[in-house]
Amino acid sequence: MSRVTDIRYVGYGVADLAAERAFYRDDWKLVDAGEKDGMFHFAAEGHGEGYVVRLREDSANRVDVIAFAADTRADVDALHGKVVAAGCRVVFEPKSLTTLGGGYGFRFFSPDGLPFEVSSDVEVRTPRQLDRWEGIPQNISHIVLHSPDHRAMVAFFVDVLGFRVSDWLGDFMCFLRCNTAHHRLAILPGPPCLNHVAYDMLTVDDMMTGIRRLKLAGTDIRWGPGRHTAGNNTFSYFTTPNGFAVEYTSELEHVDFETHVDQIHQPGPTTMDQWGTGVGGPQTMPHPKPDPCLFVAAEA
């Protein structure tokens, strides 16, 4: 069955482009992957994806696109058919992409109005083997979204894009996988918007090294360091200069994509954070509000 198999990148429109570029390059430690048509791209050195962040200037801070990978052009076509059958608004049909890295793909709005892309045959880069204590991101680990009907949105990603449920936190947060990683996507109740984007670190020591570097650069931790229960991953959350939440994480559990059996974790302080020693909490994260450009396509 055709399905999404990974995350490619997240594209943002930001009001203060210079500050956001400096943050991802100098503080978050992504590397410059090139500029095209006023869009600036940043890659994670430990992964073959051409870039994981795309930035451009906009009057509003918005999500331009959340890009997923499919294995083949035939998978892209099949997923496009399923998206159309689900009644989603299509931004453009499957075609050769003119964005950096090329490939073949299509874009659409989720039922909530957030923009997504599914693509294959995109140019890859040669990743670098990272060393312990470098404290730089390997790749995007997962994305968390809010939805006003989170159960319907879970069903959409499962039935249309081929994700599978890995676990629930109570009845309000669902963790979804598209490969062996415990979750590449999670859905929470709330207005339609991005909650945060998480980046894998090589080890927990690398996460702590990253925390120190960010703090010295003036970006202090919002919540963490800690360890979640669902996925068993460590976490530390921050915000970018334009107010987007980002996370360093490590040791995310891997499961068998076909046979893993989901369970329900009961909410509680030691479920959200097994260590219970970090600063802040969910209440210290940016308050979710609808993305300002729902059902409005970015230029590219």
Backbone bond lengths (Angstrom), bond angles and torsions (degrees), N, CA, C in turn:
res aa  C-N    CA-C-N  psi(-1)  N-CA   C-N-CA  omega(-1)  CA-C   N-CA-C  phi
1 M - - - 1.464 - - 1.528 109.94 -
2 S 1.310 116.63 133.92 1.463 121.03 178.64 1.517 109.99 -67.99
3 R 1.320 116.16 137.22 1.455 120.55 -179.91 1.527 110.32 -157.23
4 V 1.313 114.94 164.85 1.457 121.61 169.88 1.522 108.27 -68.78
5 T 1.340 117.33 141.61 1.456 120.67 -177.55 1.526 114.48 -119.71
6 D 1.328 118.57 -11.21 1.466 119.43 177.81 1.527 109.84 -173.04
7 I 1.318 115.24 177.98 1.459 123.33 174.74 1.526 108.11 -98.61
8 R 1.321 116.97 137.05 1.463 120.29 174.04 1.533 111.14 -96.55
9 Y 1.330 116.68 -64.72 1.462 119.69 -176.05 1.516 109.93 -159.26
10 V 1.321 114.29 169.25 1.463 122.06 172.19 1.520 107.34 -122.61
11 G 1.325 116.57 129.48 1.453 121.94 177.67 1.518 109.95 -104.86
12 Y 1.329 116.03 136.60 1.457 121.96 -177.87 1.531 110.45 -125.96
13 G 1.330 115.76 146.26 1.446 122.43 161.40 1.514 107.42 -102.40
14 V 1.340 117.47 131.43 1.463 120.64 -175.01 1.526 110.53 -134.25
15 A 1.320 114.53 147.75 1.464 119.90 -178.81 1.526 111.70 -74.47
16 D 1.333 117.33 -36.86 1.462 121.66 179.43 1.529 108.02 -111.97
17 L 1.313 114.74 84.82 1.460 120.27 -175.74 1.520 111.79 -65.33
18 A 1.323 118.03 -42.05 1.462 121.05 -176.91 1.521 111.09 -60.27
19 A 1.322 116.93 -43.60 1.466 120.27 -178.71 1.522 111.57 -67.51
20 E 1.331 117.05 -39.52 1.460 120.11 -179.12 1.527 110.52 -68.88
21 R 1.316 117.24 -40.57 1.466 120.41 176.92 1.523 110.62 -61.11
22 A 1.319 116.96 -45.75 1.464 120.37 -179.38 1.528 110.99 -62.75
23 F 1.323 116.66 -38.50 1.460 120.18 -179.61 1.524 111.25 -62.37
24 Y 1.342 116.62 -51.88 1.464 118.88 -177.01 1.525 112.42 -66.53
25 R 1.321 116.35 -33.44 1.467 119.94 -178.05 1.534 111.69 -80.06
26 D 1.322 116.67 -50.67 1.469 120.41 -169.03 1.524 113.14 -91.44
27 D 1.313 116.92 -34.19 1.469 120.09 -174.07 1.532 112.29 -102.46
28 W 1.328 115.94 -49.79 1.468 119.98 -178.38 1.527 111.39 -74.73
29 K 1.318 116.17 -23.41 1.466 124.82 174.62 1.528 114.01 72.90
30 L 1.342 116.08 43.45 1.449 120.23 161.97 1.524 107.60 -88.12
31 V 1.321 116.64 169.67 1.465 119.68 -178.54 1.523 110.08 -117.09
32 D 1.305 115.49 148.23 1.465 122.14 -179.13 1.523 109.59 -63.27
33 A 1.328 116.65 123.22 1.465 121.08 -179.93 1.526 112.12 -110.91
34 G 1.335 117.50 4.80 1.451 119.97 174.95 1.519 113.63 118.81
35 E 1.331 114.05 161.60 1.471 121.97 179.13 1.514 108.77 -120.54
36 K 1.319 116.15 140.63 1.455 121.12 175.80 1.520 108.94 -150.33
37 D 1.323 116.88 127.34 1.463 122.90 175.94 1.525 112.12 54.61
38 G 1.331 116.15 40.85 1.459 120.50 178.03 1.509 114.53 77.00
39 M 1.318 117.10 10.34 1.457 122.05 178.92 1.521 109.54 -111.63
40 F 1.322 116.39 135.19 1.446 122.63 -175.24 1.529 108.68 -112.20
41 H 1.329 115.45 131.54 1.456 121.85 -170.30 1.518 110.30 -116.99
42 F 1.334 115.81 142.05 1.459 121.83 -178.43 1.522 109.54 -132.86
43 A 1.335 115.22 133.41 1.463 121.65 -177.96 1.521 110.67 -108.71
44 A 1.328 114.78 157.76 1.462 121.58 170.99 1.522 107.52 -97.47
45 E 1.319 116.78 126.38 1.463 120.65 -171.26 1.521 113.95 -63.72
46 G 1.333 117.81 -24.12 1.445 120.25 -175.17 1.513 114.82 -89.83
47 H 1.339 117.49 10.78 1.465 119.86 -174.59 1.519 110.27 -138.76
48 G 1.327 116.51 154.55 1.454 121.30 -177.65 1.513 115.22 -83.85
49 E 1.331 118.24 -6.68 1.458 119.81 178.13 1.525 109.28 -63.21
50 G 1.327 116.02 138.40 1.462 120.05 -175.44 1.511 114.07 -59.32
51 Y 1.313 117.01 -35.69 1.463 122.38 175.41 1.523 108.12 -163.03
52 V 1.326 115.23 155.23 1.465 120.68 -178.28 1.528 112.29 -118.28
53 V 1.329 116.64 -14.99 1.472 122.09 177.18 1.517 108.33 -133.95
54 R 1.335 115.61 136.18 1.459 121.89 173.17 1.518 108.03 -127.54
55 L 1.328 116.69 131.52 1.463 122.27 -176.73 1.520 110.63 -125.47
56 R 1.324 114.85 143.06 1.465 120.39 170.13 1.528 107.33 -146.84
57 E 1.316 115.63 162.62 1.462 120.52 -179.58 1.522 110.05 -81.25
58 D 1.333 116.03 139.00 1.455 122.06 177.53 1.520 108.02 -151.57
59 S 1.318 116.69 158.55 1.465 119.58 178.76 1.522 112.05 -72.76
60 A 1.338 116.79 -21.52 1.464 121.73 179.76 1.514 109.28 -122.60
61 N 1.320 116.19 147.28 1.456 120.65 173.20 1.525 108.23 -79.80
62 R 1.318 117.23 114.83 1.449 122.41 -170.79 1.529 110.93 -144.12
63 V 1.313 115.53 162.46 1.456 121.45 170.32 1.519 107.78 -91.94
64 D 1.331 116.60 120.06 1.464 121.27 177.84 1.519 111.50 -80.83
65 V 1.334 116.49 -42.42 1.462 120.29 -176.99 1.525 109.85 -167.37
66 I 1.320 115.95 143.69 1.456 123.61 168.27 1.517 105.75 -113.41
67 A 1.339 115.96 114.48 1.458 120.64 -170.94 1.524 110.93 -102.34
68 F 1.325 115.36 128.62 1.458 123.17 177.30 1.521 109.97 -109.81
69 A 1.332 115.79 157.76 1.455 122.34 176.65 1.524 110.63 -101.39
70 A 1.319 116.19 144.78 1.462 124.04 165.68 1.519 107.10 -124.22
71 D 1.328 116.65 159.42 1.467 119.66 -172.21 1.527 113.78 -73.75
72 T 1.322 117.99 -38.65 1.465 121.07 -172.86 1.524 110.68 -139.68
73 R 1.338 115.37 166.65 1.462 120.82 174.41 1.523 110.64 -61.42
74 A 1.328 116.51 -37.17 1.462 119.40 178.11 1.520 110.75 -62.89
75 D 1.330 117.42 -36.73 1.466 120.59 176.62 1.525 110.85 -66.30
76 V 1.333 115.94 -41.07 1.466 119.36 176.96 1.532 110.18 -58.45
77 D 1.324 116.92 -47.87 1.463 120.90 179.93 1.532 111.34 -61.17
78 A 1.329 116.35 -42.98 1.462 119.97 -178.90 1.525 111.00 -65.30
79 L 1.322 117.11 -41.09 1.457 120.45 179.61 1.530 110.87 -68.63
80 H 1.321 116.31 -36.08 1.468 118.83 174.44 1.523 110.35 -59.06
81 G 1.312 117.14 -43.54 1.461 120.49 178.43 1.522 111.94 -60.39
82 K 1.327 116.99 -39.25 1.462 120.40 179.92 1.531 111.49 -70.29
83 V 1.331 115.71 -37.59 1.464 120.06 177.76 1.523 110.57 -64.12
84 V 1.332 116.60 -43.21 1.469 120.77 177.86 1.529 110.08 -63.51
85 A 1.331 116.78 -44.12 1.465 120.60 -179.44 1.522 111.83 -63.77
86 A 1.343 116.91 -26.77 1.461 120.85 178.41 1.518 112.49 -79.92
87 G 1.341 116.71 -3.75 1.462 120.57 176.84 1.514 114.91 86.87
88 C 1.329 118.09 14.65 1.462 120.79 -179.29 1.528 111.20 -75.91
89 R 1.321 115.67 150.43 1.460 121.15 174.74 1.518 109.04 -79.36
90 V 1.319 116.76 126.11 1.461 122.22 -178.83 1.526 109.32 -94.22
91 V 1.325 116.13 131.17 1.466 121.46 177.15 1.530 109.49 -79.57
92 F 1.336 116.37 -48.54 1.461 120.36 169.85 1.527 109.27 -151.17
93 E 1.339 113.40 151.12 1.470 121.69 -177.96 1.536 109.93 -73.56
94 P 1.325 118.75 166.73 1.462 120.31 176.73 1.527 111.78 -54.95
95 K 1.312 115.84 130.79 1.461 121.45 -177.54 1.521 109.10 -161.08
96 S 1.331 116.30 171.02 1.456 120.95 171.82 1.525 108.37 -69.16
97 L 1.319 116.22 128.50 1.461 120.97 -175.54 1.523 110.97 -84.65
98 T 1.327 115.84 141.20 1.462 121.00 178.87 1.529 111.34 -102.27
99 T 1.327 117.29 0.66 1.451 120.72 176.21 1.526 110.05 -71.75
100 L 1.341 116.79 165.21 1.453 121.53 -178.55 1.530 110.02 -55.25
101 G 1.316 116.93 128.55 1.456 121.12 -178.63 1.511 114.13 95.18
102 G 1.333 116.87 -12.01 1.456 120.92 175.59 1.516 113.23 60.17
103 G 1.350 114.83 -142.58 1.457 120.47 -178.05 1.507 112.06 104.09
104 Y 1.312 114.66 -167.99 1.461 122.84 -177.11 1.516 107.31 -136.42
105 G 1.340 116.74 124.84 1.450 117.75 -176.33 1.503 114.00 -170.58
106 F 1.324 115.24 -177.97 1.463 122.72 178.16 1.515 108.88 -142.21
107 R 1.319 114.97 163.54 1.471 121.36 177.44 1.519 109.78 -127.07
108 F 1.329 113.27 152.02 1.458 119.85 -179.30 1.521 109.39 -156.58
109 F 1.313 115.63 165.98 1.455 121.43 172.15 1.521 109.17 -99.72
110 S 1.326 115.99 136.28 1.459 119.88 171.77 1.526 108.70 -64.75
111 P 1.322 118.30 167.10 1.470 119.30 176.52 1.524 113.04 -54.89
112 D 1.341 117.30 -24.18 1.466 121.13 178.61 1.523 113.00 -85.45
113 G 1.343 117.73 -12.58 1.460 120.29 178.86 1.508 115.99 101.94
114 L 1.331 117.91 4.01 1.459 119.90 176.14 1.534 109.99 -82.39
115 P 1.332 117.48 144.70 1.474 121.15 -174.77 1.527 112.78 -88.19
116 F 1.319 116.26 133.50 1.464 122.63 179.58 1.522 110.12 -130.52
117 E 1.328 114.10 155.40 1.455 121.87 173.82 1.531 108.16 -130.88
118 V 1.335 116.14 143.89 1.462 121.83 171.12 1.519 106.63 -124.47
119 S 1.353 117.21 129.33 1.459 119.31 -174.49 1.524 111.07 -146.53
120 S 1.323 113.75 161.39 1.467 122.51 173.50 1.521 108.28 -138.08
121 D 1.324 116.54 174.38 1.466 122.84 173.79 1.523 113.50 56.87
122 V 1.317 116.58 33.07 1.459 121.49 177.62 1.520 109.28 -85.76
123 E 1.325 116.67 143.45 1.460 120.57 178.40 1.526 110.87 -58.89
124 V 1.326 115.39 141.09 1.460 120.51 178.85 1.522 109.51 -111.48
125 R 1.325 115.24 163.13 1.455 121.64 176.90 1.530 107.93 -114.23
126 T 1.319 116.17 164.70 1.455 120.36 177.56 1.519 109.05 -87.04
127 P 1.333 118.01 114.18 1.467 119.10 -179.09 1.512 111.56 -72.61
128 R 1.308 115.58 159.76 1.454 122.19 177.20 1.524 109.14 -107.03
129 Q 1.317 117.33 139.01 1.459 120.87 174.62 1.522 109.02 -70.48
130 L 1.315 116.67 116.44 1.454 120.68 -178.84 1.518 110.29 -82.14
131 D 1.318 116.21 151.35 1.457 122.68 177.22 1.527 110.40 -106.54
132 R 1.317 115.27 146.84 1.458 120.56 176.33 1.523 109.97 -55.85
133 W 1.332 115.45 140.34 1.453 126.49 179.47 1.526 113.99 83.31
134 E 1.342 118.91 -2.47 1.467 118.47 173.89 1.522 110.85 -66.15
135 G 1.325 115.93 -36.79 1.461 119.99 175.39 1.509 114.30 69.97
136 I 1.349 116.51 38.34 1.463 119.56 178.06 1.530 109.29 -123.62
137 P 1.339 117.84 154.79 1.471 120.37 -174.54 1.526 112.87 -67.57
138 Q 1.336 115.59 141.04 1.459 121.16 172.80 1.515 111.39 -80.99
139 N 1.327 116.58 -44.24 1.468 122.47 -174.87 1.522 108.11 -175.51
140 I 1.337 116.54 175.35 1.460 119.39 172.10 1.521 108.23 -70.42
141 S 1.319 115.81 130.67 1.465 121.96 178.38 1.520 111.17 -89.40
142 H 1.344 116.42 -53.70 1.458 119.82 -178.37 1.521 110.47 -161.94
143 I 1.325 113.65 166.03 1.464 122.84 178.54 1.512 108.34 -126.75
144 V 1.324 116.46 138.32 1.470 121.47 177.21 1.529 108.54 -117.74
145 L 1.325 115.32 132.04 1.459 123.14 -178.18 1.516 110.45 -120.43
146 H 1.337 115.71 155.22 1.458 122.15 168.09 1.530 109.19 -102.44
147 S 1.311 115.61 149.50 1.466 121.24 175.23 1.522 109.57 -146.59
148 P 1.334 117.70 138.53 1.464 120.12 177.55 1.531 112.95 -67.09
149 D 1.334 117.31 -19.84 1.466 122.02 173.59 1.522 106.69 -130.62
150 H 1.321 115.01 79.78 1.464 118.99 -168.89 1.522 112.32 -66.66
151 R 1.323 118.27 -31.65 1.464 119.48 178.54 1.539 111.08 -68.65
152 A 1.319 116.74 -39.89 1.466 119.53 176.48 1.521 110.78 -64.68
153 M 1.343 116.22 -36.86 1.461 118.79 179.59 1.521 111.28 -69.78
154 V 1.321 117.62 -36.50 1.468 120.56 173.86 1.527 109.33 -59.08
155 A 1.324 116.93 -46.70 1.465 121.16 -179.91 1.527 110.70 -60.87
156 F 1.323 117.55 -37.78 1.465 120.78 178.65 1.528 110.96 -61.36
157 F 1.321 117.04 -50.12 1.460 119.46 -177.92 1.523 111.90 -66.30
158 V 1.317 117.32 -32.11 1.463 120.70 178.64 1.533 110.76 -75.21
159 D 1.313 116.48 -53.05 1.469 120.90 -172.16 1.523 113.16 -75.47
160 V 1.318 117.57 -32.86 1.470 120.99 -173.94 1.532 111.95 -97.77
161 L 1.336 117.16 -44.96 1.468 119.93 -174.09 1.520 113.67 -103.34
162 G 1.327 118.19 -3.24 1.456 120.71 170.94 1.507 116.71 87.14
163 F 1.334 118.40 10.67 1.462 120.30 174.04 1.531 109.88 -66.68
164 R 1.333 115.71 163.99 1.460 120.99 174.22 1.527 109.87 -130.15
165 V 1.323 115.50 148.08 1.461 120.86 -179.60 1.522 109.22 -75.34
166 S 1.337 115.80 127.18 1.464 120.83 176.61 1.518 111.81 -97.28
167 D 1.328 117.24 -43.79 1.467 122.25 -179.86 1.521 109.35 -161.17
168 W 1.326 114.91 163.22 1.460 122.88 169.39 1.526 108.65 -119.51
169 L 1.315 116.55 146.32 1.453 122.85 165.64 1.522 106.16 -102.93
170 G 1.340 115.85 106.29 1.452 119.47 -171.71 1.516 109.41 57.37
171 D 1.345 115.91 -136.10 1.461 120.50 176.14 1.522 111.38 -114.61
172 F 1.362 115.82 15.28 1.468 117.57 -171.27 1.524 114.63 -120.03
173 M 1.331 119.07 -9.41 1.465 118.94 178.22 1.516 108.72 -137.56
174 C 1.337 115.96 126.48 1.448 121.55 -178.00 1.523 109.67 -116.42
175 F 1.337 115.75 134.74 1.451 123.37 179.71 1.526 108.61 -106.24
176 L 1.330 116.14 126.68 1.461 122.18 -172.25 1.523 110.63 -121.80
177 R 1.328 116.46 139.44 1.456 121.21 178.66 1.526 110.61 -114.22
178 C 1.338 115.35 152.89 1.465 121.11 173.09 1.523 110.64 -129.83
179 N 1.335 115.75 2.58 1.466 122.67 174.16 1.527 106.58 -156.25
180 T 1.312 119.13 -151.82 1.469 119.00 -175.89 1.525 113.70 -79.07
181 A 1.321 118.48 -15.02 1.462 120.30 175.79 1.530 109.32 -63.48
182 H 1.320 116.55 135.79 1.463 120.57 -176.87 1.514 112.22 -50.41
183 H 1.336 116.87 -42.47 1.461 119.00 172.99 1.520 110.60 -150.28
184 R 1.307 113.88 137.55 1.456 122.17 169.64 1.533 110.22 -108.09
185 L 1.326 115.76 -13.91 1.461 121.66 -177.87 1.527 107.83 -145.83
186 A 1.318 115.87 145.25 1.457 121.13 172.51 1.524 108.42 -141.04
187 I 1.319 115.53 147.73 1.463 121.68 -175.36 1.522 109.21 -123.60
188 L 1.336 115.12 132.78 1.460 123.91 178.17 1.523 110.02 -123.15
189 P 1.336 118.95 153.54 1.466 119.42 171.02 1.531 110.83 -64.18
190 G 1.322 115.64 157.51 1.454 120.38 176.72 1.510 111.55 137.92
191 P 1.325 117.39 179.79 1.470 120.49 178.51 1.512 110.38 -66.10
192 P 1.332 118.59 151.41 1.465 120.41 -176.75 1.525 112.04 -64.56
193 C 1.324 115.59 112.46 1.460 120.16 -178.13 1.521 109.37 -170.87
194 L 1.311 113.97 170.27 1.454 122.11 172.40 1.522 108.99 -80.89
195 N 1.336 116.97 132.91 1.463 120.22 172.76 1.525 109.77 -88.12
196 H 1.330 117.61 -59.33 1.460 119.89 175.90 1.515 110.98 -162.17
197 V 1.328 114.90 165.01 1.461 123.38 173.08 1.520 107.29 -118.91
198 A 1.343 116.31 129.11 1.459 121.78 -178.05 1.519 110.51 -107.38
199 Y 1.327 115.49 148.37 1.459 122.62 -178.97 1.522 109.62 -124.32
200 D 1.337 115.78 130.99 1.455 121.18 178.19 1.518 111.04 -71.19
201 M 1.334 115.36 135.45 1.457 122.60 170.72 1.520 108.00 -109.02
202 L 1.313 116.61 152.65 1.460 121.51 -173.49 1.521 112.32 -60.03
203 T 1.333 117.31 -42.74 1.456 123.04 -179.98 1.519 108.92 -144.60
204 V 1.324 116.27 170.88 1.463 119.72 175.00 1.532 109.93 -64.05
205 D 1.344 117.61 -31.59 1.466 120.43 176.12 1.522 110.82 -62.65
206 D 1.338 116.35 -37.14 1.466 119.63 177.84 1.524 110.84 -67.34
207 M 1.340 116.98 -37.70 1.463 119.06 176.14 1.526 110.11 -60.87
208 M 1.331 117.02 -44.82 1.465 120.37 -179.12 1.526 111.32 -66.34
209 T 1.317 116.84 -36.14 1.465 120.50 175.82 1.523 110.28 -63.40
210 G 1.343 115.96 -41.81 1.461 119.90 177.23 1.512 112.23 -63.37
211 I 1.325 116.90 -40.11 1.470 120.96 177.75 1.529 110.11 -58.71
212 R 1.321 115.52 -46.43 1.469 119.57 -178.87 1.524 110.67 -61.81
213 R 1.335 117.00 -45.20 1.464 120.10 -178.59 1.530 110.93 -61.13
214 L 1.335 116.42 -44.57 1.457 119.72 -179.62 1.526 111.58 -64.07
215 K 1.328 115.73 -41.69 1.466 118.85 179.66 1.524 110.78 -61.82
216 L 1.328 116.99 -43.07 1.466 120.11 178.85 1.526 111.65 -64.29
217 A 1.332 116.74 -28.39 1.471 121.18 179.42 1.530 112.28 -85.40
218 G 1.335 117.30 -1.87 1.461 120.53 176.30 1.508 115.31 99.94
219 T 1.344 118.46 7.43 1.462 122.08 176.98 1.524 107.88 -110.59
220 D 1.317 116.62 97.32 1.464 120.12 -176.67 1.524 110.44 -84.50
221 I 1.320 115.56 159.31 1.450 122.53 -177.13 1.529 110.45 -68.76
222 R 1.342 115.73 139.07 1.463 121.08 176.69 1.530 111.63 -91.25
223 W 1.335 115.98 -38.76 1.464 121.05 179.24 1.522 108.48 -151.91
224 G 1.351 115.42 126.56 1.444 121.10 178.10 1.520 111.33 123.77
225 P 1.333 118.70 -168.29 1.467 124.94 -7.55 1.518 111.69 -70.06
226 G 1.340 115.13 148.49 1.451 120.67 -179.84 1.510 110.77 -155.99
227 R 1.345 115.08 -173.48 1.459 120.41 177.48 1.525 108.78 -137.26
228 H 1.332 115.86 121.15 1.455 121.04 176.69 1.535 110.62 -71.60
229 T 1.328 115.41 168.05 1.466 120.96 175.08 1.519 110.56 -92.24
230 A 1.331 118.25 -56.64 1.463 121.41 177.98 1.522 109.02 -66.34
231 G 1.324 116.94 113.80 1.456 121.95 -175.65 1.509 113.82 92.60
232 N 1.343 117.02 -19.23 1.463 123.55 175.86 1.521 113.09 58.58
233 N 1.326 117.18 24.03 1.457 120.70 -176.77 1.516 111.92 -90.27
234 T 1.329 115.33 149.16 1.459 120.49 172.09 1.525 109.02 -76.65
235 F 1.328 116.74 162.20 1.461 119.30 -177.43 1.519 111.32 -150.45
236 S 1.314 114.40 153.97 1.459 123.92 167.80 1.523 106.83 -157.97
237 Y 1.328 116.11 127.33 1.467 121.73 -172.68 1.527 111.38 -112.10
238 F 1.335 113.75 144.35 1.461 122.18 179.93 1.530 108.53 -140.21
239 T 1.322 116.98 174.39 1.461 120.73 170.78 1.521 109.68 -126.02
240 T 1.327 115.48 144.84 1.456 121.76 178.14 1.525 109.66 -78.71
241 P 1.335 118.80 169.96 1.468 119.95 179.69 1.526 113.78 -56.85
242 N 1.330 118.45 -28.96 1.459 120.84 179.51 1.524 113.29 -94.80
243 G 1.329 116.89 9.21 1.454 120.89 169.57 1.509 116.68 93.28
244 F 1.341 118.72 9.83 1.463 120.75 176.83 1.528 109.60 -84.52
245 A 1.326 116.33 137.79 1.463 120.75 179.87 1.519 109.94 -83.38
246 V 1.332 115.41 135.36 1.461 122.89 178.62 1.524 108.37 -134.38
247 E 1.323 114.92 157.24 1.466 120.57 -174.31 1.520 110.26 -136.18
248 Y 1.325 115.51 140.51 1.459 122.29 161.92 1.524 106.96 -97.32
249 T 1.333 117.01 132.68 1.457 120.95 179.56 1.522 108.56 -139.58
250 S 1.333 115.94 161.98 1.464 120.31 176.35 1.524 108.95 -152.18
251 E 1.321 114.68 161.88 1.467 123.13 173.09 1.530 113.19 61.57
252 L 1.340 116.85 32.16 1.458 119.91 175.44 1.529 109.23 -61.27
253 E 1.315 115.81 132.96 1.462 121.68 -179.40 1.523 111.09 -62.93
254 H 1.326 116.10 143.63 1.463 121.46 171.24 1.520 108.96 -111.77
255 V 1.330 115.50 142.61 1.459 121.97 -174.51 1.524 108.90 -132.42
256 D 1.318 116.16 168.80 1.457 120.61 173.50 1.522 108.83 -77.08
257 F 1.333 116.19 120.99 1.465 118.95 -175.34 1.517 111.92 -58.09
258 E 1.329 117.65 -39.97 1.463 121.42 -173.87 1.528 113.11 -81.05
259 T 1.316 118.07 -35.33 1.470 119.13 -166.69 1.518 115.24 -112.06
260 H 1.323 118.48 -10.22 1.465 119.75 -178.44 1.528 111.11 -56.21
261 V 1.325 116.63 133.49 1.467 123.07 -179.86 1.528 108.71 -103.41
262 D 1.313 116.46 123.95 1.462 120.45 -178.29 1.517 111.27 -73.66
263 Q 1.322 115.19 156.07 1.449 121.79 175.08 1.518 109.60 -137.79
264 I 1.317 116.08 169.03 1.465 122.19 179.02 1.524 108.06 -108.04
265 H 1.317 116.30 120.69 1.460 122.07 175.44 1.534 108.27 -92.94
266 Q 1.308 116.45 128.86 1.452 120.22 -179.46 1.527 110.31 -78.03
267 P 1.341 117.28 128.54 1.465 119.76 -177.55 1.529 112.00 -60.99
268 G 1.297 115.39 147.63 1.456 122.39 177.21 1.508 109.19 171.52
269 P 1.334 118.24 163.61 1.467 120.98 -176.52 1.524 113.46 -55.02
270 T 1.340 118.14 -41.05 1.459 119.47 -178.19 1.524 112.54 -84.85
271 T 1.333 117.15 -5.43 1.460 120.26 171.13 1.522 109.70 -84.07
272 M 1.319 115.73 -44.20 1.458 120.01 177.58 1.527 110.84 -66.54
273 D 1.347 116.52 -37.54 1.457 121.21 -179.50 1.523 108.78 -144.66
274 Q 1.333 116.19 103.18 1.461 120.58 -177.71 1.529 112.51 -64.11
275 W 1.341 117.38 -28.11 1.456 119.66 179.79 1.527 111.36 -78.80
276 G 1.328 115.98 -43.27 1.461 120.60 179.27 1.514 114.53 68.04
277 T 1.323 117.32 24.20 1.466 119.98 -176.20 1.526 113.29 -115.94
278 G 1.331 117.84 -5.51 1.459 121.02 -174.70 1.517 112.88 -80.12
279 V 1.308 115.33 175.17 1.459 121.84 177.10 1.521 109.18 -91.32
280 G 1.326 115.77 160.22 1.456 121.59 172.97 1.509 113.50 69.30
281 G 1.324 115.17 -154.96 1.454 122.76 -177.61 1.509 108.49 172.12
282 P 1.347 117.45 -177.60 1.469 119.04 179.76 1.529 112.96 -54.52
283 Q 1.330 116.76 -31.03 1.458 120.24 -177.96 1.524 112.79 -69.25
284 T 1.320 117.47 -15.38 1.463 120.59 179.82 1.528 112.61 -90.63
285 M 1.331 116.31 -5.60 1.461 120.33 179.26 1.528 110.23 -78.30
286 P 1.349 118.42 159.81 1.471 119.73 178.24 1.525 111.26 -55.73
287 H 1.318 116.30 137.32 1.460 121.13 -179.49 1.526 109.37 -70.78
288 P 1.334 117.92 126.41 1.471 119.08 -176.37 1.523 112.31 -65.99
289 K 1.320 116.26 138.20 1.457 122.71 174.45 1.517 107.33 -143.65
290 P 1.322 118.23 153.17 1.464 119.83 -175.87 1.524 112.02 -55.26
291 D 1.332 116.63 138.26 1.451 119.66 173.16 1.529 107.97 -56.21
292 P 1.331 119.01 135.48 1.468 120.65 -174.55 1.513 115.21 -69.87
293 C 1.331 117.42 -8.85 1.475 119.38 -175.08 1.528 112.00 -127.82
294 L 1.325 116.64 42.50 1.454 120.22 177.06 1.529 109.91 -61.67
295 F 1.320 115.89 135.60 1.463 123.37 -179.01 1.528 113.58 60.41
296 V 1.330 116.23 20.68 1.467 121.27 175.20 1.518 107.80 -117.53
297 A 1.327 116.50 115.00 1.461 120.46 -175.84 1.515 111.47 -75.26
298 A 1.325 116.04 141.48 1.462 121.32 171.98 1.528 108.26 -72.31
299 E 1.319 115.17 168.77 1.466 119.29 -175.15 1.515 112.29 -65.75
300 A 1.327 118.45 -31.30 1.476 121.18 -177.73 1.513 109.48 -156.23
